[in-house]
Amino acid sequence: MALRLGDIAPDFTAESSVGTINLYDFLGDSWGVLFSHPADYTPVCTTELGRTAKLAQEFAARNTKVLALSVDDVESHKGWIQDINETQHTTVNFPIIADKDKKVAELYDMIHPNASESFTVRSLFVIGADKKVKLIISYPASTGRNFDEILRVIDSLQLTANYSVATPADWKNGEDVVVIPAIKTADIPAKFPKGFTEVKPYLRLTPQPNID
Ligand code: BEZ
C-alpha cells in the first residue's frame, strides 16, 4: 500500500554514489529529504540535483540530510555527478541511490505505471526526526521541482514540530503564524509571549516564535 503522511518511513539499505547506505543510519537524528528523478543524464534532473547541491547550507541549517534516487547504477551516477558539477557549477555532496532493482522505488511507490512503467516519477518525501513521513509530493518528469518551496515546507513542518503553530497560505519564513486550534485562546499568552491577534475565535495569529 502506498505511503501516507504520518506513516513511518520504511528503512532500507542500498548502493549509492558514496557506497552502501542505510537510510536510518544516514539520517541519525536529522530530518531527511528522499527524492527520486526519472533517469541520469537527463536535462531537468541535472538542474534539480545542481540546485539541491547549491542549497547544502540551507538544508544543513534545517538539520536536514538529502538523498536522491534513480533506477540507474552507481557507475552511471558517478559519471553524471561530474556532469552536474561541471554544468551547474557546484559539487554534489549528497548520496544518489542506485536503485537498479527498484527495491526502494517500490517501497516508496515512486513508479507510477500510467506515467512510466520503468522510471521513477519526481517523488519527494520529507522525513521527520521521528522517522515519520511529513510531506509527499509527486511531480511529472517534465516539471522540475521548486526547491525554495521544499525549504519553505520544511520550515513550516519544523515550526509545527517544535511549537504549537501552523502556517497560513503563502506563508514565508519570518511572517506571522497561526496558533493551532487545540490551544485555547485563554492559554495563548502563556505559550506565546510575543502576543497574538484574534481575527476570529478560530483564527489566532502570533509572531513566528523562533525568531527575534
Ligand atoms: C529530464 O529530467 O529532463 C526529463 C526526464 C524524463 C522526461 C522528461 C524530462
Boltz pocket constraint, residues with backbone or C-beta under 6 A from the ligand:
constraints:
  - pocket:
      binder: B
      contacts: [[A, 38], [A, 39], [A, 42], [A, 43], [A, 44], [A, 45], [A, 46], [A, 141], [A, 142]]
      max_distance: 6.0
